[in-house]
């Protein structure tokens, strides 16, 4: 890359065929495009050469405020029960004005996830966003049942309930 024109390199990388993402044995997804960081760096260089911030070079700001989600999960020795986790969320809402919460599910049996979500929803109230991430930890049948059981708690989104795009399509 040294000595080559940044626009030329950026265009070449942008046109390159990217390998498909693959599922690993542990259900994690691997995106196999090792040159993506180089492409991002080239965009940054192009913006610097143009004398503008990267966000302007990319077309201008899309928003001025970016909402942050408060993360919750069981933590050994700290929050070990649904009530502990719910109290943590309530403290974050009170102390920091947190309005969005995303938490980990599918690490315990589904009935325990439902108890957790019910407790968190009660602690943060109906006006806070509640999102969940199952990290592909459920079977299709369990995910379908989870969606039914969690519906009363106004979940904004459920990230990665199952592994794979085909399973997501069937679940949908």
C-alpha positions in Angstrom: 0.0 0.0 0.0 2.9 2.3 0.6 3.3 5.0 -2.1 -0.1 4.2 -3.7 -2.9 6.8 -4.1 -5.4 6.5 -1.2 -8.4 7.0 -3.5 -7.1 4.2 -5.8 -6.6 1.8 -2.9 -10.0 2.7 -1.3 -11.8 2.1 -4.6 -10.0 -1.2 -5.2 -10.7 -2.4 -1.6 -14.4 -1.4 -1.9 -14.7 -3.4 -5.1 -13.0 -6.5 -3.7 -15.1 -9.6 -3.2 -15.6 -10.2 0.4 -15.7 -13.7 1.8 -19.0 -14.7 3.4 -19.3 -14.7 7.1 -19.1 -18.2 8.6 -20.4 -19.9 11.7 -17.8 -21.3 14.0 -18.2 -24.5 16.0 -19.2 -22.4 19.1 -22.0 -20.5 17.2 -20.0 -17.3 16.9 -20.0 -15.5 13.5 -16.7 -14.7 11.9 -16.6 -12.0 9.3 -13.6 -12.8 7.2 -12.6 -9.4 5.7 -9.2 -8.6 7.2 -8.8 -5.5 5.0 -11.8 -3.7 6.4 -9.8 -1.8 8.9 -7.4 -0.7 6.1 -10.4 0.5 4.1 -11.6 2.6 7.1 -8.1 4.0 7.6 -8.1 5.0 3.9 -11.4 6.8 4.3 -9.9 8.7 7.2 -6.8 9.6 5.1 -9.1 10.8 2.3 -11.0 13.0 4.7 -7.8 14.5 6.1 -6.5 15.1 2.6 -9.8 16.9 1.8 -9.4 18.9 5.1 -12.8 17.8 6.5 -13.8 15.7 9.4 -14.5 12.0 8.4 -18.2 12.4 9.2 -18.5 15.2 6.6 -16.5 13.2 4.1 -19.0 10.4 4.6 -21.9 12.7 3.9 -22.4 14.7 7.1 -23.7 14.0 10.6 -26.8 11.7 10.8 -27.6 12.7 14.4 -26.1 14.8 17.1 -27.1 12.7 20.1 -26.3 9.0 20.4 -28.4 7.2 23.1 -26.4 4.8 25.3 -27.8 1.6 26.6 -27.1 0.5 30.2 -25.9 -3.1 30.1 -27.1 -5.7 32.6 -26.3 -9.3 33.3 -25.6 -11.7 36.2 -22.3 -11.0 37.7 -20.8 -13.5 40.1 -20.6 -12.2 43.6 -22.4 -8.9 42.7 -25.8 -9.5 40.9 -26.6 -13.1 41.2 -30.4 -13.1 41.3 -33.1 -11.4 39.2 -33.8 -9.1 42.1 -30.1 -8.1 42.3 -30.0 -7.3 38.6 -33.3 -5.3 38.8 -31.9 -3.3 41.7 -28.8 -2.5 39.7 -30.9 -1.3 36.8 -33.0 0.9 39.1 -29.8 2.4 40.5 -28.5 3.2 37.0 -31.8 4.8 36.1 -31.8 6.9 39.3 -28.1 7.8 39.5 -27.4 8.3 35.8 -30.8 8.9 34.2 -30.4 5.7 32.1 -33.4 5.3 29.7 -32.3 2.3 27.7 -31.3 -1.1 29.1 -29.9 -4.2 27.3 -29.3 -7.4 29.1 -28.1 -10.9 28.6 -30.5 -13.8 28.5 -30.2 -17.5 27.5 -27.5 -18.2 30.1 -30.0 -19.7 32.5 -33.2 -21.7 31.9 -36.0 -19.8 30.0 -38.3 -19.5 33.1 -35.4 -17.8 34.9 -35.0 -15.4 32.0 -38.7 -14.5 32.2 -38.4 -13.8 35.9 -35.3 -11.6 35.2 -37.0 -9.6 32.5 -40.2 -9.2 34.6 -38.1 -7.9 37.5 -36.0 -5.5 35.4 -39.2 -4.1 33.7 -40.7 -3.5 37.1 -37.6 -1.8 38.3 -37.1 0.5 35.3 -40.8 1.2 34.5 -42.7 1.2 31.3 -41.1 4.3 29.7 -37.5 2.9 29.5 -36.4 0.9 26.5 -35.7 -2.8 27.3 -33.6 -4.9 24.9 -32.3 -8.4 25.2 -29.4 -10.3 23.7 -29.5 -14.1 23.7 -26.1 -14.5 21.9 -27.6 -17.4 19.8 -28.1 -19.3 23.0 -31.6 -20.7 22.3 -33.0 -23.4 20.0 -35.6 -22.3 17.6 -38.3 -23.8 19.8 -37.1 -22.1 22.9 -36.7 -18.8 21.1 -40.3 -19.0 19.8 -41.5 -19.8 23.4 -39.4 -17.0 24.8 -41.0 -14.5 22.4 -44.4 -15.5 23.6 -43.5 -15.3 27.3 -41.6 -12.0 27.0 -44.3 -10.2 25.0 -46.0 -8.7 28.1 -42.8 -6.9 29.0 -42.6 -4.6 25.9 -39.2 -5.8 24.7 -37.8 -3.3 22.1 -35.7 -5.9 20.4 -34.2 -9.4 21.0 -30.7 -9.7 19.5 -29.5 -13.0 18.2 -32.1 -15.3 19.7 -30.9 -18.2 17.5 -27.8 -19.1 15.5 -27.8 -18.6 11.7 -29.8 -16.6 9.2 -31.9 -19.6 8.2 -33.0 -20.1 11.8 -33.7 -16.4 12.2 -35.9 -16.5 9.0 -37.9 -19.5 10.4 -38.3 -17.8 13.7 -39.6 -14.7 12.1 
